[in-house]
Amino acid sequence: MILAGIDEAGYGPLLGPLVVGCCAFELAADPALPPPCLWKKLGQVVSRKRVATGRKLHINDSKLVYSPGTGLRELERSVLAMLSCVTGNEMPGELHALLRCAAEHVLEDVDGYPWYRPASDEAFPIEQEAITVRLIANALAAELRRNETACVYYAARVVLEKQLNRMLAATRNKASVLFSTTAIHLDYLLRTFGDRPMLIVCDRQGGREHYGHLLRLMFEEWDLQVLTERDGLGDYCLQRGSSSVRIIFREKAECAAMPVALASMLSKYIREALMRRFNAFWLTHLPSVTPTAGYYNDGSRFLRDIELKRTELGIADEQLIRSR
C-alpha cells in the first residue's frame, strides 16, 4: 500500500515563498488494517525526539525539529538523508541541485529573483558535513530495505512571491491558493499510485474544515464518499472502478503520521534555505540590517529597514511583498 502525507511551510508570512511538501512510502502492509506507524517500523534509525548521539534521524513536525536558536542541522540531516534514499543515494551538492530533485518546476522562476540567486561562496549542505549525511542516509536505506519499505515520492511545490500574488488576486482567498497547490500533489499521487490501496494524510488547510466539494471539483473522474466532516477532521474516500483512495485532513497531522512530518520538514527546509539567500542578498546592500524570517510583524520591520534601498534598486512591491 501507499502511505502519503502533505504539509506546508510559509502560509502566514509577509515575505518569502509558500512551500507545500509531500512524502509517500510504499509499504508491505495489509490495506484492510490500520497502516503501521513508521516511527516504530523504522525505529532503529529514526526518532520523534532528538537523539544526542546523532545515531538516529530526528523526524517530527518541523517546528519541533527546527528553531532559529538550534539552527538547521537536525532538519537538514533528516531531509537530505531521506531525499538521498529517493534519488539512489545521490545527495545534491548545492541548493539548486536539491530543487532540481524535489521542486524542479521552480528553478526557472528562482533565477528571476535577485535575492534567490546563489552567492559564489554559498556552502551546501548549509550546516551539516556531507559525509555525516551520507553515513546516516546509508543506514536509513538499509533499514528501509529491511522493513520492505520505500520512499517513492519526496517533493515540494514552491510558490514564489510574484506567482503567489497572482494567485491571490485571482482567488482573493489564501486558503484556496493553499488547497490548489496541495491538489497538485494529490493529482500526482492519484495518477501515479491510484491503482494501489492508498492513504493520504494532510495537515489542515488554513482555517478550512470541509473539503468534499473541492475534491469533487478537482477529481471529477473519481466517485467521492464523505466519511466524516467535523471539527478538526475531514475523512474522504475516492473510488474509481476497483481503486480506492482514502484522504484525511486533520489538525496536527504532522505529529500523527511520519509522511506528514517529512513533508513539513522538506517544506520548512526549502523555505529556510531560500530565506537565507534572501537575507544574504539584502546584507550585501545593507550590512547593518537585521535578517528576518519574513513573518508579519518582523517582516514589516524589515520592509521599513530596506525601504530606501529597494526603491533605489527598483524592486516592485508585487515581486517582494505578499498581498495576504
C-alpha beads as a LAMMPS data file, in Angstrom:
LAMMPS data file: protein, C-alpha beads

324 atoms
323 bonds

1 atom types
1 bond types

-500.0 500.0 xlo xhi
-500.0 500.0 ylo yhi
-500.0 500.0 zlo zhi

Masses

1 110.0

Atoms # bond

1 1 1 0.000 0.000 0.000
2 1 1 0.943 3.669 -0.291
3 1 1 1.029 5.912 2.780
4 1 1 1.471 9.601 1.925
5 1 1 1.490 12.920 3.758
6 1 1 1.208 16.585 2.756
7 1 1 2.059 19.721 4.755
8 1 1 3.203 23.302 4.169
9 1 1 5.574 25.963 5.431
10 1 1 5.196 29.680 4.885
11 1 1 1.413 30.033 4.786
12 1 1 1.341 33.034 7.114
13 1 1 4.414 35.208 6.371
14 1 1 4.599 38.581 4.665
15 1 1 7.870 37.765 2.867
16 1 1 9.331 34.699 1.197
17 1 1 7.812 31.669 -0.532
18 1 1 4.955 29.345 0.301
19 1 1 6.160 25.727 0.138
20 1 1 3.892 22.664 0.144
21 1 1 5.682 19.353 0.607
22 1 1 4.620 15.767 0.040
23 1 1 6.144 12.441 1.083
24 1 1 4.909 8.971 0.102
25 1 1 6.016 5.496 1.193
26 1 1 5.278 2.114 -0.321
27 1 1 4.757 -0.431 2.447
28 1 1 4.382 -4.171 2.646
29 1 1 1.169 -3.903 4.697
30 1 1 -2.389 -5.219 4.657
31 1 1 -4.590 -2.328 3.430
32 1 1 -7.526 -3.776 5.362
33 1 1 -5.716 -2.975 8.609
34 1 1 -4.682 0.415 10.034
35 1 1 -1.339 1.442 8.494
36 1 1 1.747 0.714 10.605
37 1 1 3.492 3.501 12.488
38 1 1 6.625 4.315 10.521
39 1 1 8.313 5.767 13.606
40 1 1 8.098 2.284 15.161
41 1 1 8.771 0.402 11.930
42 1 1 11.974 2.366 11.266
43 1 1 12.807 2.906 14.927
44 1 1 16.403 1.684 14.604
45 1 1 17.234 4.779 12.542
46 1 1 14.525 7.412 13.159
47 1 1 13.110 9.022 16.284
48 1 1 10.395 11.517 17.156
49 1 1 12.869 13.114 19.567
50 1 1 16.362 14.489 19.103
51 1 1 18.959 11.846 19.975
52 1 1 22.097 13.425 21.407
53 1 1 24.428 10.788 19.934
54 1 1 23.225 11.556 16.401
55 1 1 22.657 7.829 15.712
56 1 1 19.042 8.443 14.709
57 1 1 17.332 10.938 12.430
58 1 1 15.062 13.395 14.205
59 1 1 11.745 13.292 12.297
60 1 1 8.739 15.206 13.587
61 1 1 6.767 18.386 12.987
62 1 1 9.306 20.843 11.552
63 1 1 8.538 23.282 14.374
64 1 1 9.860 20.667 16.830
65 1 1 12.956 19.818 14.768
66 1 1 13.955 23.364 13.756
67 1 1 14.152 26.630 15.604
68 1 1 16.227 29.750 14.883
69 1 1 18.155 29.060 18.080
70 1 1 19.089 25.436 17.306
71 1 1 19.621 26.059 13.581
72 1 1 19.130 23.836 10.558
73 1 1 21.417 20.933 11.478
74 1 1 18.818 18.355 12.547
75 1 1 16.288 19.409 9.922
76 1 1 18.899 19.380 7.159
77 1 1 20.297 15.984 8.092
78 1 1 16.896 14.272 8.081
79 1 1 15.664 15.908 4.868
80 1 1 18.849 15.232 2.896
81 1 1 19.103 11.647 4.159
82 1 1 15.537 10.843 3.094
83 1 1 15.984 12.611 -0.229
84 1 1 19.153 10.583 -0.834
85 1 1 17.131 7.381 -0.405
86 1 1 14.692 8.561 -3.085
87 1 1 17.427 9.547 -5.542
88 1 1 19.543 6.441 -5.047
89 1 1 21.991 7.894 -2.514
90 1 1 22.977 10.750 -4.816
91 1 1 22.952 13.630 -2.350
92 1 1 22.603 17.051 -4.001
93 1 1 25.754 19.134 -3.833
94 1 1 24.060 22.531 -3.971
95 1 1 20.660 24.049 -3.256
96 1 1 19.799 24.294 -6.962
97 1 1 20.524 20.560 -7.257
98 1 1 18.167 19.892 -4.354
99 1 1 15.479 21.961 -6.051
100 1 1 16.098 20.030 -9.264
101 1 1 15.361 16.808 -7.345
102 1 1 12.455 17.998 -5.224
103 1 1 10.946 21.100 -6.887
104 1 1 12.194 21.306 -10.457
105 1 1 9.250 23.463 -11.547
106 1 1 10.597 26.477 -9.592
107 1 1 14.147 26.576 -10.984
108 1 1 13.391 28.969 -13.833
109 1 1 11.425 31.323 -11.565
110 1 1 14.098 31.353 -8.837
111 1 1 16.622 32.949 -11.181
112 1 1 14.193 35.828 -11.793
113 1 1 14.561 36.975 -8.162
114 1 1 17.917 38.591 -7.353
115 1 1 17.590 37.559 -3.693
116 1 1 17.234 33.838 -4.549
117 1 1 20.318 33.573 -6.758
118 1 1 23.220 31.716 -5.127
119 1 1 26.238 33.605 -3.860
120 1 1 29.593 32.469 -5.247
121 1 1 30.705 31.278 -1.799
122 1 1 27.444 29.537 -0.824
123 1 1 28.075 26.353 1.176
124 1 1 25.922 23.223 0.828
125 1 1 24.907 21.391 2.910
126 1 1 24.294 24.537 4.886
127 1 1 25.127 23.351 8.422
128 1 1 25.972 19.655 8.064
129 1 1 29.031 17.837 6.771
130 1 1 28.207 15.924 3.583
131 1 1 29.903 12.760 4.861
132 1 1 27.741 12.803 8.012
133 1 1 24.586 12.909 5.908
134 1 1 25.825 10.133 3.602
135 1 1 26.561 7.798 6.516
136 1 1 23.116 8.168 8.110
137 1 1 21.485 8.009 4.657
138 1 1 23.149 4.631 4.084
139 1 1 21.831 3.388 7.430
140 1 1 18.338 4.669 6.583
141 1 1 18.387 2.987 3.155
142 1 1 19.343 -0.327 4.760
143 1 1 16.584 -0.006 7.360
144 1 1 14.006 0.764 4.671
145 1 1 15.054 -2.329 2.704
146 1 1 14.988 -4.494 5.829
147 1 1 11.409 -3.434 6.501
148 1 1 10.254 -3.789 2.868
149 1 1 9.511 -0.067 2.803
150 1 1 10.479 2.538 0.197
151 1 1 10.132 6.296 -0.004
152 1 1 8.696 6.612 -3.519
153 1 1 7.982 10.368 -3.627
154 1 1 9.539 13.283 -1.768
155 1 1 8.846 16.613 -3.417
156 1 1 7.598 20.150 -2.865
157 1 1 5.702 22.848 -4.693
158 1 1 7.384 26.224 -4.187
159 1 1 5.226 29.289 -4.812
160 1 1 7.367 32.429 -5.015
161 1 1 6.052 35.877 -4.163
162 1 1 5.024 37.131 -7.605
163 1 1 3.205 33.923 -8.527
164 1 1 1.582 33.815 -5.094
165 1 1 0.300 37.369 -5.515
166 1 1 -1.137 36.491 -8.926
167 1 1 -2.942 33.503 -7.421
168 1 1 -4.237 35.599 -4.536
169 1 1 -5.524 38.257 -6.949
170 1 1 -7.366 35.595 -8.944
171 1 1 -8.980 33.837 -5.964
172 1 1 -8.994 36.552 -3.257
173 1 1 -8.676 33.647 -0.833
174 1 1 -5.399 32.403 0.652
175 1 1 -6.900 29.063 1.709
176 1 1 -7.935 28.418 -1.915
177 1 1 -4.363 29.089 -3.064
178 1 1 -3.067 26.615 -0.496
179 1 1 -5.565 23.930 -1.491
180 1 1 -4.930 24.339 -5.219
181 1 1 -1.209 23.901 -4.554
182 1 1 -1.878 20.860 -2.371
183 1 1 -4.080 19.474 -5.143
184 1 1 -1.058 19.287 -7.469
185 1 1 0.430 16.709 -5.102
186 1 1 -2.915 14.922 -4.754
187 1 1 -3.234 14.736 -8.531
188 1 1 0.280 13.295 -8.859
189 1 1 -0.399 10.671 -6.189
190 1 1 -3.695 9.638 -7.800
191 1 1 -2.189 9.453 -11.291
192 1 1 0.913 7.572 -10.168
193 1 1 -0.330 5.302 -7.390
194 1 1 -4.132 5.417 -7.732
195 1 1 -4.337 1.782 -8.795
196 1 1 -2.997 0.677 -5.385
197 1 1 -4.518 0.928 -1.920
198 1 1 -3.533 4.381 -0.673
199 1 1 -3.982 6.574 2.393
200 1 1 -3.121 10.271 2.111
201 1 1 -2.967 12.316 5.316
202 1 1 -2.933 16.118 5.008
203 1 1 -2.491 18.749 7.640
204 1 1 -5.467 21.081 7.939
205 1 1 -5.505 23.673 5.141
206 1 1 -5.534 27.092 6.786
207 1 1 -8.882 27.557 8.503
208 1 1 -10.777 25.232 6.141
209 1 1 -12.851 22.436 7.705
210 1 1 -14.757 20.931 4.734
211 1 1 -13.014 19.580 1.631
212 1 1 -15.627 17.385 -0.035
213 1 1 -16.851 19.921 -2.594
214 1 1 -13.271 20.812 -3.583
215 1 1 -12.310 17.159 -4.049
216 1 1 -15.416 16.667 -6.235
217 1 1 -14.479 19.643 -8.413
218 1 1 -10.837 18.679 -8.836
219 1 1 -11.182 14.927 -9.253
220 1 1 -14.389 14.518 -11.246
221 1 1 -13.363 11.109 -12.613
222 1 1 -13.408 9.695 -9.084
223 1 1 -16.548 8.998 -7.021
224 1 1 -16.382 10.692 -3.634
225 1 1 -17.720 9.390 -0.342
226 1 1 -17.671 11.705 2.673
227 1 1 -16.843 9.549 5.685
228 1 1 -16.544 12.307 8.318
229 1 1 -16.649 16.098 8.395
230 1 1 -16.363 17.532 11.879
231 1 1 -14.191 19.973 13.821
232 1 1 -10.567 19.332 13.007
233 1 1 -11.168 16.275 10.813
234 1 1 -12.275 15.623 7.242
235 1 1 -12.215 11.989 6.095
236 1 1 -12.975 11.061 2.469
237 1 1 -12.841 8.080 0.136
238 1 1 -12.249 8.426 -3.605
239 1 1 -13.263 5.429 -5.715
240 1 1 -12.833 4.595 -9.390
241 1 1 -13.555 1.074 -10.543
242 1 1 -11.717 -1.257 -8.176
243 1 1 -9.395 1.513 -6.940
244 1 1 -9.978 3.172 -3.574
245 1 1 -8.038 6.080 -2.051
246 1 1 -8.656 7.497 1.401
247 1 1 -7.791 11.146 2.079
248 1 1 -7.767 12.554 5.605
249 1 1 -7.400 16.235 6.541
250 1 1 -6.720 16.702 10.236
251 1 1 -5.211 19.073 12.756
252 1 1 -1.657 18.320 13.908
253 1 1 -1.312 15.614 11.275
254 1 1 2.461 16.062 11.289
255 1 1 2.614 14.652 14.819
256 1 1 0.405 11.670 13.940
257 1 1 1.867 10.410 10.644
258 1 1 5.553 10.331 9.711
259 1 1 4.999 11.108 5.988
260 1 1 3.276 14.368 7.017
261 1 1 6.172 15.214 9.341
262 1 1 8.639 14.630 6.496
263 1 1 6.538 16.801 4.179
264 1 1 6.551 19.518 6.842
265 1 1 10.327 19.225 7.197
266 1 1 11.041 19.389 3.462
267 1 1 8.797 22.442 3.148
268 1 1 10.489 24.170 6.068
269 1 1 13.981 23.305 4.857
270 1 1 13.426 24.692 1.364
271 1 1 11.809 27.839 2.723
272 1 1 14.587 28.431 5.268
273 1 1 17.296 27.808 2.675
274 1 1 15.708 30.348 0.336
275 1 1 15.237 32.852 3.169
276 1 1 18.947 32.560 3.943
277 1 1 19.670 33.609 0.370
278 1 1 17.074 36.384 0.759
279 1 1 18.790 37.765 3.849
280 1 1 22.273 37.362 2.355
281 1 1 21.198 39.452 -0.654
282 1 1 19.953 42.327 1.492
283 1 1 23.027 42.175 3.732
284 1 1 25.242 42.786 0.702
285 1 1 23.370 46.061 0.170
286 1 1 22.710 46.942 3.822
287 1 1 25.348 45.272 6.037
288 1 1 23.717 46.505 9.249
289 1 1 20.192 45.263 8.505
290 1 1 18.834 42.630 10.894
291 1 1 17.771 39.474 8.985
292 1 1 14.146 38.364 9.031
293 1 1 12.208 35.105 8.875
294 1 1 9.521 37.003 6.964
295 1 1 6.623 36.689 9.413
296 1 1 4.262 39.617 9.598
297 1 1 5.490 41.818 12.444
298 1 1 9.193 41.364 11.818
299 1 1 8.622 41.348 8.062
300 1 1 7.012 44.772 8.368
301 1 1 10.030 45.976 10.346
302 1 1 12.354 44.592 7.690
303 1 1 10.462 46.360 4.902
304 1 1 10.873 49.649 6.745
305 1 1 14.591 48.982 7.148
306 1 1 15.148 48.303 3.447
307 1 1 12.631 50.793 2.022
308 1 1 15.098 53.295 0.624
309 1 1 17.383 50.622 -0.829
310 1 1 14.602 48.641 -2.530
311 1 1 13.273 51.862 -4.051
312 1 1 16.781 52.610 -5.295
313 1 1 17.025 49.080 -6.748
314 1 1 13.649 49.425 -8.459
315 1 1 12.120 46.339 -6.846
316 1 1 8.351 46.254 -7.306
317 1 1 6.114 45.527 -4.333
318 1 1 4.353 42.652 -6.102
319 1 1 7.650 40.779 -6.510
320 1 1 8.721 41.226 -2.905
321 1 1 5.690 41.627 -0.624
322 1 1 2.897 39.076 -0.319
323 1 1 -0.517 40.719 -0.574
324 1 1 -2.110 38.408 2.016

Bonds

1 1 1 2
2 1 2 3
3 1 3 4
4 1 4 5
5 1 5 6
6 1 6 7
7 1 7 8
8 1 8 9
9 1 9 10
10 1 10 11
11 1 11 12
12 1 12 13
13 1 13 14
14 1 14 15
15 1 15 16
16 1 16 17
17 1 17 18
18 1 18 19
19 1 19 20
20 1 20 21
21 1 21 22
22 1 22 23
23 1 23 24
24 1 24 25
25 1 25 26
26 1 26 27
27 1 27 28
28 1 28 29
29 1 29 30
30 1 30 31
31 1 31 32
32 1 32 33
33 1 33 34
34 1 34 35
35 1 35 36
36 1 36 37
37 1 37 38
38 1 38 39
39 1 39 40
40 1 40 41
41 1 41 42
42 1 42 43
43 1 43 44
44 1 44 45
45 1 45 46
46 1 46 47
47 1 47 48
48 1 48 49
49 1 49 50
50 1 50 51
51 1 51 52
52 1 52 53
53 1 53 54
54 1 54 55
55 1 55 56
56 1 56 57
57 1 57 58
58 1 58 59
59 1 59 60
60 1 60 61
61 1 61 62
62 1 62 63
63 1 63 64
64 1 64 65
65 1 65 66
66 1 66 67
67 1 67 68
68 1 68 69
69 1 69 70
70 1 70 71
71 1 71 72
72 1 72 73
73 1 73 74
74 1 74 75
75 1 75 76
76 1 76 77
77 1 77 78
78 1 78 79
79 1 79 80
80 1 80 81
81 1 81 82
82 1 82 83
83 1 83 84
84 1 84 85
85 1 85 86
86 1 86 87
87 1 87 88
88 1 88 89
89 1 89 90
90 1 90 91
91 1 91 92
92 1 92 93
93 1 93 94
94 1 94 95
95 1 95 96
96 1 96 97
97 1 97 98
98 1 98 99
99 1 99 100
100 1 100 101
101 1 101 102
102 1 102 103
103 1 103 104
104 1 104 105
105 1 105 106
106 1 106 107
107 1 107 108
108 1 108 109
109 1 109 110
110 1 110 111
111 1 111 112
112 1 112 113
113 1 113 114
114 1 114 115
115 1 115 116
116 1 116 117
117 1 117 118
118 1 118 119
119 1 119 120
120 1 120 121
121 1 121 122
122 1 122 123
123 1 123 124
124 1 124 125
125 1 125 126
126 1 126 127
127 1 127 128
128 1 128 129
129 1 129 130
130 1 130 131
131 1 131 132
132 1 132 133
133 1 133 134
134 1 134 135
135 1 135 136
136 1 136 137
137 1 137 138
138 1 138 139
139 1 139 140
140 1 140 141
141 1 141 142
142 1 142 143
143 1 143 144
144 1 144 145
145 1 145 146
146 1 146 147
147 1 147 148
148 1 148 149
149 1 149 150
150 1 150 151
151 1 151 152
152 1 152 153
153 1 153 154
154 1 154 155
155 1 155 156
156 1 156 157
157 1 157 158
158 1 158 159
159 1 159 160
160 1 160 161
161 1 161 162
162 1 162 163
163 1 163 164
164 1 164 165
165 1 165 166
166 1 166 167
167 1 167 168
168 1 168 169
169 1 169 170
170 1 170 171
171 1 171 172
172 1 172 173
173 1 173 174
174 1 174 175
175 1 175 176
176 1 176 177
177 1 177 178
178 1 178 179
179 1 179 180
180 1 180 181
181 1 181 182
182 1 182 183
183 1 183 184
184 1 184 185
185 1 185 186
186 1 186 187
187 1 187 188
188 1 188 189
189 1 189 190
190 1 190 191
191 1 191 192
192 1 192 193
193 1 193 194
194 1 194 195
195 1 195 196
196 1 196 197
197 1 197 198
198 1 198 199
199 1 199 200
200 1 200 201
201 1 201 202
202 1 202 203
203 1 203 204
204 1 204 205
205 1 205 206
206 1 206 207
207 1 207 208
208 1 208 209
209 1 209 210
210 1 210 211
211 1 211 212
212 1 212 213
213 1 213 214
214 1 214 215
215 1 215 216
216 1 216 217
217 1 217 218
218 1 218 219
219 1 219 220
220 1 220 221
221 1 221 222
222 1 222 223
223 1 223 224
224 1 224 225
225 1 225 226
226 1 226 227
227 1 227 228
228 1 228 229
229 1 229 230
230 1 230 231
231 1 231 232
232 1 232 233
233 1 233 234
234 1 234 235
235 1 235 236
236 1 236 237
237 1 237 238
238 1 238 239
239 1 239 240
240 1 240 241
241 1 241 242
242 1 242 243
243 1 243 244
244 1 244 245
245 1 245 246
246 1 246 247
247 1 247 248
248 1 248 249
249 1 249 250
250 1 250 251
251 1 251 252
252 1 252 253
253 1 253 254
254 1 254 255
255 1 255 256
256 1 256 257
257 1 257 258
258 1 258 259
259 1 259 260
260 1 260 261
261 1 261 262
262 1 262 263
263 1 263 264
264 1 264 265
265 1 265 266
266 1 266 267
267 1 267 268
268 1 268 269
269 1 269 270
270 1 270 271
271 1 271 272
272 1 272 273
273 1 273 274
274 1 274 275
275 1 275 276
276 1 276 277
277 1 277 278
278 1 278 279
279 1 279 280
280 1 280 281
281 1 281 282
282 1 282 283
283 1 283 284
284 1 284 285
285 1 285 286
286 1 286 287
287 1 287 288
288 1 288 289
289 1 289 290
290 1 290 291
291 1 291 292
292 1 292 293
293 1 293 294
294 1 294 295
295 1 295 296
296 1 296 297
297 1 297 298
298 1 298 299
299 1 299 300
300 1 300 301
301 1 301 302
302 1 302 303
303 1 303 304
304 1 304 305
305 1 305 306
306 1 306 307
307 1 307 308
308 1 308 309
309 1 309 310
310 1 310 311
311 1 311 312
312 1 312 313
313 1 313 314
314 1 314 315
315 1 315 316
316 1 316 317
317 1 317 318
318 1 318 319
319 1 319 320
320 1 320 321
321 1 321 322
322 1 322 323
323 1 323 324
